[in-house]
Amino acid sequence: MVFFATQFLPKGTITYVKDALELEIAPEAFEHYSPEMQEVIEKYSYIDEKGVRIVSWDFAKYVNHCCNCNTMSTGYGFEIAIRDIQPGEQITDEYGIFNISREMELQCHHNNCRRRLSPGDFEKHYRHWDDQLRSALSLLLAVDQPLLPIIYPAGTGGLYGYYTSRAKYPTGRSITSNTSRSTPPTE
């Protein structure tokens, strides 16, 4: 399954919010699932800062990786458009920010495709990703935000801190340590 924009989404638009409807699977609970179910959970979940697997109830679990992604996780409980997204364009994400545990082949079909996603990608690219996130977050209040009212409360404190003191914006490990994807779905 692939997820496409149905309308123009300007850079800075919130594209995903972790909300109260997400299925949360604690590490000890994960071990009690059958191997077949664990495989499905791993494919369609990400791991939050507490080690809990989050399975989205909506289409977020179908967002594919792209080395030239148009959205990225902020570390504040939501994802944001890091560039303008045109109607009909596939919504994509950067899985390297999710601290993956094993290598996987990529098929982004972009000139800048890394061809492989590996656990070391975060260390190589986090500065660039931080710059992209800062740029997008600077537009957060300048564009229409239909999802802003449902931002999960855990993300709002850090977001408020960003706007009151941008110097406190988390960088590097502190941004991406809030989320990890166990096994991203492939394109």
C-alpha positions as CSV (number, residue, x, y, z in Angstrom):
1,M,0.0,0.0,0.0
2,V,1.2,3.5,-0.8
3,F,0.0,6.8,0.7
4,F,-0.5,9.9,-1.5
5,A,-1.3,13.5,-0.7
6,T,-4.8,14.5,-1.8
7,Q,-4.0,18.3,-1.6
8,F,-1.1,20.6,-1.5
9,L,0.7,20.4,1.9
10,P,3.2,23.2,2.4
11,K,6.5,22.7,4.2
12,G,5.8,22.9,8.0
13,T,2.5,21.0,7.8
14,I,1.9,18.3,10.5
15,T,1.4,15.1,8.6
16,Y,1.1,12.6,11.4
17,V,0.2,12.8,15.1
18,K,0.7,10.1,17.7
19,D,-2.7,10.0,19.4
20,A,-4.5,8.1,22.0
21,L,-5.9,5.6,19.4
22,E,-2.4,4.1,18.7
23,L,-1.9,0.6,19.8
24,E,1.0,0.4,22.3
25,I,2.8,-2.9,22.8
26,A,5.3,-3.0,25.7
27,P,8.5,-5.0,25.2
28,E,7.3,-7.7,27.7
29,A,3.9,-8.0,25.9
30,F,5.6,-8.3,22.5
31,E,7.4,-11.5,23.6
32,H,4.1,-13.2,24.2
33,Y,2.9,-12.8,20.6
34,S,3.4,-15.6,18.1
35,P,6.4,-15.3,15.7
36,E,4.0,-14.6,12.9
37,M,2.3,-11.8,14.8
38,Q,5.7,-10.4,15.9
39,E,6.7,-10.1,12.3
40,V,3.6,-8.1,11.5
41,I,4.0,-5.9,14.5
42,E,7.7,-5.2,13.6
43,K,6.8,-4.3,10.0
44,Y,4.1,-1.8,10.9
45,S,5.3,-0.3,14.1
46,Y,7.9,2.1,15.4
47,I,9.5,2.1,18.9
48,D,9.1,5.2,21.1
49,E,11.5,6.6,23.6
50,K,10.3,4.1,26.3
51,G,10.9,1.0,24.1
52,V,7.2,0.6,23.4
53,R,6.1,-0.5,19.9
54,I,3.5,1.9,18.5
55,V,1.2,0.5,15.8
56,S,-0.7,3.3,14.1
57,W,-4.4,2.8,13.7
58,D,-4.6,4.9,10.6
59,F,-2.6,5.0,7.3
60,A,0.6,6.1,8.9
61,K,1.8,2.6,9.0
62,Y,1.9,2.5,5.2
63,V,4.2,5.5,4.7
64,N,7.3,4.3,2.8
65,H,10.9,5.2,3.1
66,C,12.6,7.5,0.6
67,C,16.1,9.0,0.7
68,N,14.5,12.1,-0.7
69,C,11.6,12.0,1.8
70,N,9.0,14.8,2.3
71,T,8.1,14.2,5.9
72,M,10.2,13.4,9.1
73,S,9.6,12.6,12.7
74,T,10.1,15.7,15.0
75,G,10.7,13.9,18.3
76,Y,7.6,15.7,19.7
77,G,5.0,13.1,18.9
78,F,4.3,14.2,15.3
79,E,5.8,14.2,11.8
80,I,6.1,17.3,9.7
81,A,6.4,18.1,6.0
82,I,10.1,19.0,5.4
83,R,9.4,20.4,2.0
84,D,6.3,21.2,0.0
85,I,4.2,18.2,-1.0
86,Q,2.2,18.3,-4.2
87,P,-1.2,16.7,-4.7
88,G,-0.7,13.1,-5.9
89,E,2.8,12.9,-4.5
90,Q,3.6,9.9,-2.4
91,I,4.0,10.7,1.3
92,T,7.4,9.4,2.4
93,D,9.6,9.2,5.5
94,E,13.2,8.9,6.4
95,Y,13.5,5.5,8.2
96,G,17.2,6.2,9.1
97,I,15.9,8.5,11.8
98,F,14.1,5.6,13.5
99,N,17.3,3.9,14.7
100,I,16.8,0.7,12.8
101,S,18.5,-2.4,14.0
102,R,19.4,-4.2,10.8
103,E,20.3,-3.3,7.2
104,M,17.8,-3.4,4.4
105,E,17.9,-2.7,0.7
106,L,16.3,0.5,-0.6
107,Q,14.5,1.1,-3.8
108,C,13.7,4.8,-3.7
109,H,14.6,5.3,-7.3
110,H,16.0,8.8,-6.6
111,N,19.4,10.1,-7.6
112,N,20.4,10.4,-4.0
113,C,19.2,7.0,-2.9
114,R,21.6,5.4,-0.5
115,R,20.7,1.9,-1.9
116,R,20.9,0.5,1.7
117,L,19.5,1.6,5.0
118,S,21.8,0.7,7.9
119,P,22.0,1.2,11.6
120,G,24.9,3.6,11.1
121,D,22.9,6.0,8.9
122,F,21.8,8.0,11.8
123,E,25.3,9.0,12.8
124,K,26.1,9.9,9.2
125,H,23.1,12.0,8.5
126,Y,21.5,13.4,11.7
127,R,23.0,16.9,11.3
128,H,21.4,17.2,7.9
129,W,18.1,15.8,9.2
130,D,18.3,18.2,12.2
131,D,18.6,21.1,9.7
132,Q,15.6,20.0,7.7
133,L,13.5,19.6,10.9
134,R,14.5,23.1,12.2
135,S,13.6,24.7,8.9
136,A,10.2,22.9,8.8
137,L,9.5,23.7,12.5
138,S,10.1,27.3,11.9
139,L,7.0,27.3,9.6
140,L,4.8,25.3,12.0
141,L,2.6,28.3,13.0
142,A,2.8,30.0,9.6
143,V,0.8,27.3,7.8
144,D,-2.7,25.8,8.3
145,Q,-2.5,22.9,10.8
146,P,-5.6,20.8,10.9
147,L,-3.9,18.1,13.1
148,L,-2.5,20.6,15.7
149,P,-5.6,20.2,18.0
150,I,-5.0,16.5,18.4
151,I,-1.3,16.5,19.2
152,Y,-0.8,13.9,21.9
153,P,-0.2,15.8,25.2
154,A,3.3,14.2,25.7
155,G,4.5,16.1,22.6
156,T,3.2,19.5,23.5
157,G,5.6,20.3,26.3
158,G,8.7,19.9,24.2
159,L,7.0,21.8,21.3
160,Y,6.2,24.7,23.7
161,G,9.9,24.6,24.7
162,Y,10.9,24.9,21.1
163,Y,8.9,28.1,20.6
164,T,9.9,29.7,23.9
165,S,13.6,29.0,23.4
166,R,14.7,27.6,20.1
167,A,18.2,27.1,21.6
168,K,16.7,24.3,23.5
169,Y,15.6,22.4,20.3
170,P,16.9,18.9,20.7
171,T,19.6,18.0,18.3
172,G,21.2,14.8,17.1
173,R,20.5,11.9,19.3
174,S,17.9,13.8,21.4
175,I,15.7,14.3,18.3
176,T,15.8,10.8,17.0
177,S,16.1,8.9,20.3
178,N,12.4,9.5,20.8
179,T,11.5,7.2,18.0
180,S,12.8,4.1,16.3
181,R,11.3,1.8,13.7
182,S,11.9,-1.9,14.2
183,T,11.4,-3.1,10.7
184,P,10.2,-0.5,8.2
185,P,7.8,-1.5,5.5
186,T,9.5,-1.4,2.1
187,E,8.5,0.5,-1.0
